Amino acid sequence: MHLESGDDVVILEGALVKVTDADELTRFADAYDAKYEFRPDVTDPAGAYYRLKARVAFAWREKDFPTSATRWVFD
């Protein structure tokens, strides 16, 4: 993924976990609606929502790569 300009890069590696907990889906829909003024229908059986459990992250800025390159490892 990247920020709007593409000049700042973030790469995440990890495992996806399907979210089925109704409370977690409601919190997600609330936060999404607050930011985008659109509420996803998390009760639609055709929808699928996933959470990324990140194991590794990489980030850098294009203007000063490779000196800005950073790597994080999560437990």
PDB file of N, CA, C and O in Angstrom:
ATOM      1  N   MET A   1       0.840  -1.174   0.000  1.00  0.00           N
ATOM      2  CA  MET A   1       0.000   0.000   0.000  1.00  0.00           C
ATOM      3  C   MET A   1       0.879   1.230   0.000  1.00  0.00           C
ATOM      4  O   MET A   1       2.061   1.152   0.334  1.00  0.00           O
ATOM      5  N   HIS A   2       0.322   2.345  -0.365  1.00  0.00           N
ATOM      6  CA  HIS A   2       1.093   3.585  -0.351  1.00  0.00           C
ATOM      7  C   HIS A   2       0.154   4.737  -0.028  1.00  0.00           C
ATOM      8  O   HIS A   2      -1.068   4.617  -0.121  1.00  0.00           O
ATOM      9  N   LEU A   3       0.747   5.833   0.348  1.00  0.00           N
ATOM     10  CA  LEU A   3      -0.035   7.026   0.598  1.00  0.00           C
ATOM     11  C   LEU A   3      -0.416   7.641  -0.743  1.00  0.00           C
ATOM     12  O   LEU A   3       0.023   7.158  -1.786  1.00  0.00           O
ATOM     13  N   GLU A   4      -1.213   8.681  -0.735  1.00  0.00           N
ATOM     14  CA  GLU A   4      -1.786   9.212  -1.965  1.00  0.00           C
ATOM     15  C   GLU A   4      -0.770   9.490  -3.068  1.00  0.00           C
ATOM     16  O   GLU A   4      -1.027   9.170  -4.228  1.00  0.00           O
ATOM     17  N   SER A   5       0.358  10.067  -2.739  1.00  0.00           N
ATOM     18  CA  SER A   5       1.313  10.449  -3.775  1.00  0.00           C
ATOM     19  C   SER A   5       2.156   9.282  -4.264  1.00  0.00           C
ATOM     20  O   SER A   5       2.684   9.338  -5.375  1.00  0.00           O
ATOM     21  N   GLY A   6       2.296   8.254  -3.491  1.00  0.00           N
ATOM     22  CA  GLY A   6       3.173   7.150  -3.839  1.00  0.00           C
ATOM     23  C   GLY A   6       4.623   7.410  -3.484  1.00  0.00           C
ATOM     24  O   GLY A   6       5.479   6.553  -3.705  1.00  0.00           O
ATOM     25  N   ASP A   7       4.911   8.580  -2.938  1.00  0.00           N
ATOM     26  CA  ASP A   7       6.284   8.915  -2.561  1.00  0.00           C
ATOM     27  C   ASP A   7       6.693   8.270  -1.242  1.00  0.00           C
ATOM     28  O   ASP A   7       7.881   8.072  -0.987  1.00  0.00           O
ATOM     29  N   ASP A   8       5.725   7.945  -0.416  1.00  0.00           N
ATOM     30  CA  ASP A   8       5.974   7.274   0.856  1.00  0.00           C
ATOM     31  C   ASP A   8       5.406   5.864   0.739  1.00  0.00           C
ATOM     32  O   ASP A   8       4.218   5.688   0.468  1.00  0.00           O
ATOM     33  N   VAL A   9       6.251   4.868   0.943  1.00  0.00           N
ATOM     34  CA  VAL A   9       5.869   3.479   0.703  1.00  0.00           C
ATOM     35  C   VAL A   9       5.780   2.717   2.015  1.00  0.00           C
ATOM     36  O   VAL A   9       6.615   2.888   2.903  1.00  0.00           O
ATOM     37  N   VAL A  10       4.758   1.873   2.131  1.00  0.00           N
ATOM     38  CA  VAL A  10       4.628   0.948   3.248  1.00  0.00           C
ATOM     39  C   VAL A  10       4.243  -0.405   2.664  1.00  0.00           C
ATOM     40  O   VAL A  10       3.293  -0.507   1.888  1.00  0.00           O
ATOM     41  N   ILE A  11       4.980  -1.436   3.039  1.00  0.00           N
ATOM     42  CA  ILE A  11       4.672  -2.803   2.626  1.00  0.00           C
ATOM     43  C   ILE A  11       4.451  -3.610   3.903  1.00  0.00           C
ATOM     44  O   ILE A  11       5.296  -3.620   4.799  1.00  0.00           O
ATOM     45  N   LEU A  12       3.312  -4.280   3.972  1.00  0.00           N
ATOM     46  CA  LEU A  12       2.982  -5.104   5.132  1.00  0.00           C
ATOM     47  C   LEU A  12       2.899  -6.560   4.712  1.00  0.00           C
ATOM     48  O   LEU A  12       2.321  -6.891   3.677  1.00  0.00           O
ATOM     49  N   GLU A  13       3.488  -7.429   5.533  1.00  0.00           N
ATOM     50  CA  GLU A  13       3.390  -8.868   5.317  1.00  0.00           C
ATOM     51  C   GLU A  13       2.766  -9.476   6.553  1.00  0.00           C
ATOM     52  O   GLU A  13       3.086  -9.084   7.675  1.00  0.00           O
ATOM     53  N   GLY A  14       1.875 -10.433   6.349  1.00  0.00           N
ATOM     54  CA  GLY A  14       1.251 -11.076   7.492  1.00  0.00           C
ATOM     55  C   GLY A  14       0.148 -12.012   7.048  1.00  0.00           C
ATOM     56  O   GLY A  14       0.097 -12.448   5.898  1.00  0.00           O
ATOM     57  N   ALA A  15      -0.728 -12.309   7.979  1.00  0.00           N
ATOM     58  CA  ALA A  15      -1.829 -13.236   7.725  1.00  0.00           C
ATOM     59  C   ALA A  15      -3.160 -12.503   7.833  1.00  0.00           C
ATOM     60  O   ALA A  15      -3.357 -11.659   8.707  1.00  0.00           O
ATOM     61  N   LEU A  16      -4.068 -12.845   6.922  1.00  0.00           N
ATOM     62  CA  LEU A  16      -5.410 -12.292   6.982  1.00  0.00           C
ATOM     63  C   LEU A  16      -6.282 -13.185   7.844  1.00  0.00           C
ATOM     64  O   LEU A  16      -6.203 -14.412   7.782  1.00  0.00           O
ATOM     65  N   VAL A  17      -7.118 -12.543   8.652  1.00  0.00           N
ATOM     66  CA  VAL A  17      -8.063 -13.255   9.501  1.00  0.00           C
ATOM     67  C   VAL A  17      -9.450 -12.735   9.156  1.00  0.00           C
ATOM     68  O   VAL A  17      -9.694 -11.531   9.224  1.00  0.00           O
ATOM     69  N   LYS A  18     -10.354 -13.622   8.789  1.00  0.00           N
ATOM     70  CA  LYS A  18     -11.715 -13.202   8.473  1.00  0.00           C
ATOM     71  C   LYS A  18     -12.400 -12.753   9.760  1.00  0.00           C
ATOM     72  O   LYS A  18     -12.364 -13.455  10.770  1.00  0.00           O
ATOM     73  N   VAL A  19     -13.023 -11.580   9.715  1.00  0.00           N
ATOM     74  CA  VAL A  19     -13.707 -11.023  10.880  1.00  0.00           C
ATOM     75  C   VAL A  19     -15.166 -11.446  10.816  1.00  0.00           C
ATOM     76  O   VAL A  19     -15.866 -11.163   9.843  1.00  0.00           O
ATOM     77  N   THR A  20     -15.619 -12.131  11.867  1.00  0.00           N
ATOM     78  CA  THR A  20     -17.007 -12.571  11.951  1.00  0.00           C
ATOM     79  C   THR A  20     -17.693 -12.067  13.213  1.00  0.00           C
ATOM     80  O   THR A  20     -18.913 -12.181  13.338  1.00  0.00           O
ATOM     81  N   ASP A  21     -16.930 -11.514  14.146  1.00  0.00           N
ATOM     82  CA  ASP A  21     -17.484 -11.030  15.404  1.00  0.00           C
ATOM     83  C   ASP A  21     -18.346  -9.791  15.145  1.00  0.00           C
ATOM     84  O   ASP A  21     -17.862  -8.801  14.596  1.00  0.00           O
ATOM     85  N   ALA A  22     -19.615  -9.846  15.540  1.00  0.00           N
ATOM     86  CA  ALA A  22     -20.564  -8.763  15.263  1.00  0.00           C
ATOM     87  C   ALA A  22     -20.126  -7.445  15.895  1.00  0.00           C
ATOM     88  O   ALA A  22     -20.266  -6.393  15.271  1.00  0.00           O
ATOM     89  N   ASP A  23     -19.601  -7.480  17.116  1.00  0.00           N
ATOM     90  CA  ASP A  23     -19.157  -6.239  17.772  1.00  0.00           C
ATOM     91  C   ASP A  23     -17.989  -5.603  17.020  1.00  0.00           C
ATOM     92  O   ASP A  23     -17.954  -4.385  16.841  1.00  0.00           O
ATOM     93  N   GLU A  24     -17.036  -6.423  16.582  1.00  0.00           N
ATOM     94  CA  GLU A  24     -15.895  -5.897  15.837  1.00  0.00           C
ATOM     95  C   GLU A  24     -16.340  -5.318  14.488  1.00  0.00           C
ATOM     96  O   GLU A  24     -15.850  -4.271  14.064  1.00  0.00           O
ATOM     97  N   LEU A  25     -17.261  -6.000  13.826  1.00  0.00           N
ATOM     98  CA  LEU A  25     -17.778  -5.500  12.550  1.00  0.00           C
ATOM     99  C   LEU A  25     -18.525  -4.174  12.737  1.00  0.00           C
ATOM    100  O   LEU A  25     -18.424  -3.280  11.896  1.00  0.00           O
ATOM    101  N   THR A  26     -19.264  -4.050  13.823  1.00  0.00           N
ATOM    102  CA  THR A  26     -19.978  -2.798  14.104  1.00  0.00           C
ATOM    103  C   THR A  26     -18.992  -1.667  14.358  1.00  0.00           C
ATOM    104  O   THR A  26     -19.191  -0.559  13.859  1.00  0.00           O
ATOM    105  N   ARG A  27     -17.932  -1.920  15.126  1.00  0.00           N
ATOM    106  CA  ARG A  27     -16.906  -0.890  15.369  1.00  0.00           C
ATOM    107  C   ARG A  27     -16.248  -0.469  14.058  1.00  0.00           C
ATOM    108  O   ARG A  27     -15.998   0.715  13.830  1.00  0.00           O
ATOM    109  N   PHE A  28     -15.970  -1.451  13.197  1.00  0.00           N
ATOM    110  CA  PHE A  28     -15.398  -1.146  11.892  1.00  0.00           C
ATOM    111  C   PHE A  28     -16.342  -0.253  11.083  1.00  0.00           C
ATOM    112  O   PHE A  28     -15.921   0.766  10.536  1.00  0.00           O
ATOM    113  N   ALA A  29     -17.610  -0.636  11.009  1.00  0.00           N
ATOM    114  CA  ALA A  29     -18.584   0.139  10.234  1.00  0.00           C
ATOM    115  C   ALA A  29     -18.730   1.553  10.797  1.00  0.00           C
ATOM    116  O   ALA A  29     -18.857   2.510  10.032  1.00  0.00           O
ATOM    117  N   ASP A  30     -18.713   1.694  12.118  1.00  0.00           N
ATOM    118  CA  ASP A  30     -18.789   3.021  12.746  1.00  0.00           C
ATOM    119  C   ASP A  30     -17.598   3.887  12.345  1.00  0.00           C
ATOM    120  O   ASP A  30     -17.763   5.050  11.977  1.00  0.00           O
ATOM    121  N   ALA A  31     -16.406   3.318  12.419  1.00  0.00           N
ATOM    122  CA  ALA A  31     -15.189   4.074  12.082  1.00  0.00           C
ATOM    123  C   ALA A  31     -15.159   4.417  10.594  1.00  0.00           C
ATOM    124  O   ALA A  31     -14.772   5.524  10.221  1.00  0.00           O
ATOM    125  N   TYR A  32     -15.557   3.491   9.757  1.00  0.00           N
ATOM    126  CA  TYR A  32     -15.574   3.720   8.311  1.00  0.00           C
ATOM    127  C   TYR A  32     -16.548   4.845   7.972  1.00  0.00           C
ATOM    128  O   TYR A  32     -16.232   5.740   7.188  1.00  0.00           O
ATOM    129  N   ASP A  33     -17.722   4.788   8.568  1.00  0.00           N
ATOM    130  CA  ASP A  33     -18.741   5.809   8.326  1.00  0.00           C
ATOM    131  C   ASP A  33     -18.273   7.183   8.803  1.00  0.00           C
ATOM    132  O   ASP A  33     -18.519   8.188   8.136  1.00  0.00           O
ATOM    133  N   ALA A  34     -17.606   7.229   9.945  1.00  0.00           N
ATOM    134  CA  ALA A  34     -17.112   8.506  10.475  1.00  0.00           C
ATOM    135  C   ALA A  34     -16.083   9.131   9.537  1.00  0.00           C
ATOM    136  O   ALA A  34     -16.030  10.352   9.395  1.00  0.00           O
ATOM    137  N   LYS A  35     -15.273   8.305   8.904  1.00  0.00           N
ATOM    138  CA  LYS A  35     -14.231   8.832   8.022  1.00  0.00           C
ATOM    139  C   LYS A  35     -14.741   9.119   6.609  1.00  0.00           C
ATOM    140  O   LYS A  35     -14.417  10.160   6.038  1.00  0.00           O
ATOM    141  N   TYR A  36     -15.530   8.212   6.044  1.00  0.00           N
ATOM    142  CA  TYR A  36     -15.905   8.305   4.632  1.00  0.00           C
ATOM    143  C   TYR A  36     -17.364   8.708   4.390  1.00  0.00           C
ATOM    144  O   TYR A  36     -17.785   8.869   3.245  1.00  0.00           O
ATOM    145  N   GLU A  37     -18.132   8.871   5.473  1.00  0.00           N
ATOM    146  CA  GLU A  37     -19.561   9.211   5.379  1.00  0.00           C
ATOM    147  C   GLU A  37     -20.317   8.193   4.521  1.00  0.00           C
ATOM    148  O   GLU A  37     -21.202   8.548   3.742  1.00  0.00           O
ATOM    149  N   PHE A  38     -19.954   6.948   4.681  1.00  0.00           N
ATOM    150  CA  PHE A  38     -20.637   5.827   4.035  1.00  0.00           C
ATOM    151  C   PHE A  38     -20.526   4.649   4.983  1.00  0.00           C
ATOM    152  O   PHE A  38     -19.436   4.333   5.461  1.00  0.00           O
ATOM    153  N   ARG A  39     -21.637   4.004   5.255  1.00  0.00           N
ATOM    154  CA  ARG A  39     -21.628   2.889   6.191  1.00  0.00           C
ATOM    155  C   ARG A  39     -21.730   1.568   5.427  1.00  0.00           C
ATOM    156  O   ARG A  39     -22.751   1.301   4.793  1.00  0.00           O
ATOM    157  N   PRO A  40     -20.689   0.743   5.479  1.00  0.00           N
ATOM    158  CA  PRO A  40     -20.776  -0.562   4.834  1.00  0.00           C
ATOM    159  C   PRO A  40     -21.801  -1.441   5.560  1.00  0.00           C
ATOM    160  O   PRO A  40     -21.939  -1.369   6.781  1.00  0.00           O
ATOM    161  N   ASP A  41     -22.503  -2.257   4.804  1.00  0.00           N
ATOM    162  CA  ASP A  41     -23.480  -3.174   5.395  1.00  0.00           C
ATOM    163  C   ASP A  41     -22.766  -4.449   5.807  1.00  0.00           C
ATOM    164  O   ASP A  41     -22.613  -5.371   5.005  1.00  0.00           O
ATOM    165  N   VAL A  42     -22.340  -4.498   7.034  1.00  0.00           N
ATOM    166  CA  VAL A  42     -21.566  -5.646   7.527  1.00  0.00           C
ATOM    167  C   VAL A  42     -22.446  -6.866   7.780  1.00  0.00           C
ATOM    168  O   VAL A  42     -21.938  -7.937   8.112  1.00  0.00           O
ATOM    169  N   THR A  43     -23.767  -6.712   7.626  1.00  0.00           N
ATOM    170  CA  THR A  43     -24.672  -7.856   7.791  1.00  0.00           C
ATOM    171  C   THR A  43     -24.957  -8.542   6.456  1.00  0.00           C
ATOM    172  O   THR A  43     -25.596  -9.593   6.436  1.00  0.00           O
ATOM    173  N   ASP A  44     -24.503  -7.978   5.354  1.00  0.00           N
ATOM    174  CA  ASP A  44     -24.720  -8.564   4.033  1.00  0.00           C
ATOM    175  C   ASP A  44     -23.919  -9.857   3.919  1.00  0.00           C
ATOM    176  O   ASP A  44     -22.693  -9.830   4.026  1.00  0.00           O
ATOM    177  N   PRO A  45     -24.591 -10.988   3.702  1.00  0.00           N
ATOM    178  CA  PRO A  45     -23.849 -12.264   3.635  1.00  0.00           C
ATOM    179  C   PRO A  45     -22.882 -12.345   2.448  1.00  0.00           C
ATOM    180  O   PRO A  45     -21.988 -13.191   2.443  1.00  0.00           O
ATOM    181  N   ALA A  46     -23.048 -11.487   1.454  1.00  0.00           N
ATOM    182  CA  ALA A  46     -22.129 -11.486   0.311  1.00  0.00           C
ATOM    183  C   ALA A  46     -20.837 -10.738   0.633  1.00  0.00           C
ATOM    184  O   ALA A  46     -19.862 -10.848  -0.111  1.00  0.00           O
ATOM    185  N   GLY A  47     -20.817  -9.990   1.715  1.00  0.00           N
ATOM    186  CA  GLY A  47     -19.628  -9.225   2.098  1.00  0.00           C
ATOM    187  C   GLY A  47     -18.642 -10.074   2.882  1.00  0.00           C
ATOM    188  O   GLY A  47     -19.015 -11.063   3.511  1.00  0.00           O
ATOM    189  N   ALA A  48     -17.402  -9.679   2.835  1.00  0.00           N
ATOM    190  CA  ALA A  48     -16.361 -10.364   3.609  1.00  0.00           C
ATOM    191  C   ALA A  48     -15.394  -9.306   4.118  1.00  0.00           C
ATOM    192  O   ALA A  48     -14.954  -8.443   3.358  1.00  0.00           O
ATOM    193  N   TYR A  49     -15.066  -9.373   5.390  1.00  0.00           N
ATOM    194  CA  TYR A  49     -14.182  -8.398   6.017  1.00  0.00           C
ATOM    195  C   TYR A  49     -13.033  -9.140   6.681  1.00  0.00           C
ATOM    196  O   TYR A  49     -13.224 -10.154   7.352  1.00  0.00           O
ATOM    197  N   TYR A  50     -11.837  -8.607   6.475  1.00  0.00           N
ATOM    198  CA  TYR A  50     -10.630  -9.246   6.971  1.00  0.00           C
ATOM    199  C   TYR A  50      -9.780  -8.250   7.745  1.00  0.00           C
ATOM    200  O   TYR A  50      -9.786  -7.050   7.468  1.00  0.00           O
ATOM    201  N   ARG A  51      -9.056  -8.771   8.712  1.00  0.00           N
ATOM    202  CA  ARG A  51      -8.096  -7.985   9.491  1.00  0.00           C
ATOM    203  C   ARG A  51      -6.714  -8.558   9.181  1.00  0.00           C
ATOM    204  O   ARG A  51      -6.536  -9.775   9.126  1.00  0.00           O
ATOM    205  N   LEU A  52      -5.748  -7.679   8.981  1.00  0.00           N
ATOM    206  CA  LEU A  52      -4.371  -8.121   8.734  1.00  0.00           C
ATOM    207  C   LEU A  52      -3.617  -8.190  10.051  1.00  0.00           C
ATOM    208  O   LEU A  52      -3.539  -7.202  10.781  1.00  0.00           O
ATOM    209  N   LYS A  53      -3.064  -9.351  10.352  1.00  0.00           N
ATOM    210  CA  LYS A  53      -2.174  -9.503  11.502  1.00  0.00           C
ATOM    211  C   LYS A  53      -0.765  -9.401  10.944  1.00  0.00           C
ATOM    212  O   LYS A  53      -0.193 -10.384  10.474  1.00  0.00           O
ATOM    213  N   ALA A  54      -0.215  -8.193  11.006  1.00  0.00           N
ATOM    214  CA  ALA A  54       1.088  -7.917  10.390  1.00  0.00           C
ATOM    215  C   ALA A  54       2.215  -8.626  11.142  1.00  0.00           C
ATOM    216  O   ALA A  54       2.251  -8.635  12.372  1.00  0.00           O
ATOM    217  N   ARG A  55       3.135  -9.221  10.372  1.00  0.00           N
ATOM    218  CA  ARG A  55       4.335  -9.833  10.934  1.00  0.00           C
ATOM    219  C   ARG A  55       5.565  -8.989  10.647  1.00  0.00           C
ATOM    220  O   ARG A  55       6.476  -8.894  11.471  1.00  0.00           O
ATOM    221  N   VAL A  56       5.581  -8.368   9.452  1.00  0.00           N
ATOM    222  CA  VAL A  56       6.726  -7.556   9.036  1.00  0.00           C
ATOM    223  C   VAL A  56       6.190  -6.330   8.316  1.00  0.00           C
ATOM    224  O   VAL A  56       5.195  -6.406   7.595  1.00  0.00           O
ATOM    225  N   ALA A  57       6.858  -5.196   8.517  1.00  0.00           N
ATOM    226  CA  ALA A  57       6.517  -3.977   7.791  1.00  0.00           C
ATOM    227  C   ALA A  57       7.804  -3.349   7.264  1.00  0.00           C
ATOM    228  O   ALA A  57       8.834  -3.342   7.938  1.00  0.00           O
ATOM    229  N   PHE A  58       7.720  -2.831   6.063  1.00  0.00           N
ATOM    230  CA  PHE A  58       8.813  -2.095   5.434  1.00  0.00           C
ATOM    231  C   PHE A  58       8.279  -0.720   5.067  1.00  0.00           C
ATOM    232  O   PHE A  58       7.115  -0.588   4.687  1.00  0.00           O
ATOM    233  N   ALA A  59       9.112   0.299   5.176  1.00  0.00           N
ATOM    234  CA  ALA A  59       8.689   1.644   4.785  1.00  0.00           C
ATOM    235  C   ALA A  59       9.899   2.438   4.321  1.00  0.00           C
ATOM    236  O   ALA A  59      11.021   2.224   4.780  1.00  0.00           O
ATOM    237  N   TRP A  60       9.640   3.371   3.387  1.00  0.00           N
ATOM    238  CA  TRP A  60      10.689   4.292   2.949  1.00  0.00           C
ATOM    239  C   TRP A  60      10.065   5.460   2.222  1.00  0.00           C
ATOM    240  O   TRP A  60       8.905   5.422   1.812  1.00  0.00           O
ATOM    241  N   ARG A  61      10.861   6.497   2.074  1.00  0.00           N
ATOM    242  CA  ARG A  61      10.489   7.659   1.266  1.00  0.00           C
ATOM    243  C   ARG A  61      11.275   7.588  -0.034  1.00  0.00           C
ATOM    244  O   ARG A  61      12.477   7.325  -0.030  1.00  0.00           O
ATOM    245  N   GLU A  62      10.598   7.822  -1.127  1.00  0.00           N
ATOM    246  CA  GLU A  62      11.271   7.737  -2.421  1.00  0.00           C
ATOM    247  C   GLU A  62      12.422   8.734  -2.527  1.00  0.00           C
ATOM    248  O   GLU A  62      13.469   8.416  -3.090  1.00  0.00           O
ATOM    249  N   LYS A  63      12.230   9.943  -1.985  1.00  0.00           N
ATOM    250  CA  LYS A  63      13.230  10.999  -2.176  1.00  0.00           C
ATOM    251  C   LYS A  63      14.580  10.684  -1.540  1.00  0.00           C
ATOM    252  O   LYS A  63      15.605  11.192  -1.996  1.00  0.00           O
ATOM    253  N   ASP A  64      14.601   9.853  -0.491  1.00  0.00           N
ATOM    254  CA  ASP A  64      15.891   9.560   0.137  1.00  0.00           C
ATOM    255  C   ASP A  64      16.105   8.055   0.371  1.00  0.00           C
ATOM    256  O   ASP A  64      16.813   7.640   1.288  1.00  0.00           O
ATOM    257  N   PHE A  65      15.464   7.257  -0.498  1.00  0.00           N
ATOM    258  CA  PHE A  65      15.741   5.823  -0.458  1.00  0.00           C
ATOM    259  C   PHE A  65      17.172   5.606  -0.935  1.00  0.00           C
ATOM    260  O   PHE A  65      17.552   6.266  -1.902  1.00  0.00           O
ATOM    261  N   PRO A  66      17.975   4.769  -0.368  1.00  0.00           N
ATOM    262  CA  PRO A  66      17.703   3.753   0.624  1.00  0.00           C
ATOM    263  C   PRO A  66      17.969   4.181   2.066  1.00  0.00           C
ATOM    264  O   PRO A  66      17.794   3.375   2.979  1.00  0.00           O
ATOM    265  N   THR A  67      18.383   5.414   2.295  1.00  0.00           N
ATOM    266  CA  THR A  67      18.719   5.807   3.668  1.00  0.00           C
ATOM    267  C   THR A  67      17.487   5.882   4.576  1.00  0.00           C
ATOM    268  O   THR A  67      17.622   5.802   5.797  1.00  0.00           O
ATOM    269  N   SER A  68      16.299   6.033   4.005  1.00  0.00           N
ATOM    270  CA  SER A  68      15.094   6.091   4.829  1.00  0.00           C
ATOM    271  C   SER A  68      14.430   4.722   4.998  1.00  0.00           C
ATOM    272  O   SER A  68      13.452   4.601   5.736  1.00  0.00           O
ATOM    273  N   ALA A  69      14.946   3.697   4.329  1.00  0.00           N
ATOM    274  CA  ALA A  69      14.329   2.365   4.408  1.00  0.00           C
ATOM    275  C   ALA A  69      14.394   1.823   5.827  1.00  0.00           C
ATOM    276  O   ALA A  69      15.436   1.851   6.481  1.00  0.00           O
ATOM    277  N   THR A  70      13.245   1.328   6.283  1.00  0.00           N
ATOM    278  CA  THR A  70      13.115   0.822   7.633  1.00  0.00           C
ATOM    279  C   THR A  70      12.347  -0.487   7.595  1.00  0.00           C
ATOM    280  O   THR A  70      11.471  -0.680   6.752  1.00  0.00           O
ATOM    281  N   ARG A  71      12.683  -1.394   8.521  1.00  0.00           N
ATOM    282  CA  ARG A  71      11.994  -2.684   8.612  1.00  0.00           C
ATOM    283  C   ARG A  71      11.630  -2.934  10.074  1.00  0.00           C
ATOM    284  O   ARG A  71      12.453  -2.760  10.973  1.00  0.00           O
ATOM    285  N   TRP A  72      10.379  -3.345  10.292  1.00  0.00           N
ATOM    286  CA  TRP A  72       9.924  -3.703  11.632  1.00  0.00           C
ATOM    287  C   TRP A  72       9.454  -5.135  11.612  1.00  0.00           C
ATOM    288  O   TRP A  72       8.862  -5.584  10.630  1.00  0.00           O
ATOM    289  N   VAL A  73       9.713  -5.863  12.692  1.00  0.00           N
ATOM    290  CA  VAL A  73       9.219  -7.232  12.853  1.00  0.00           C
ATOM    291  C   VAL A  73       8.359  -7.251  14.107  1.00  0.00           C
ATOM    292  O   VAL A  73       8.785  -6.802  15.171  1.00  0.00           O
ATOM    293  N   PHE A  74       7.142  -7.777  13.973  1.00  0.00           N
ATOM    294  CA  PHE A  74       6.187  -7.812  15.087  1.00  0.00           C
ATOM    295  C   PHE A  74       6.068  -9.215  15.639  1.00  0.00           C
ATOM    296  O   PHE A  74       6.206 -10.193  14.904  1.00  0.00           O
ATOM    297  N   ASP A  75       5.814  -9.316  16.916  1.00  0.00           N
ATOM    298  CA  ASP A  75       5.616 -10.623  17.562  1.00  0.00           C
ATOM    299  C   ASP A  75       4.294 -11.238  17.154  1.00  0.00           C
ATOM    300  O   ASP A  75       3.960 -12.336  17.600  1.00  0.00           O
TER     301      ASP A  75
END
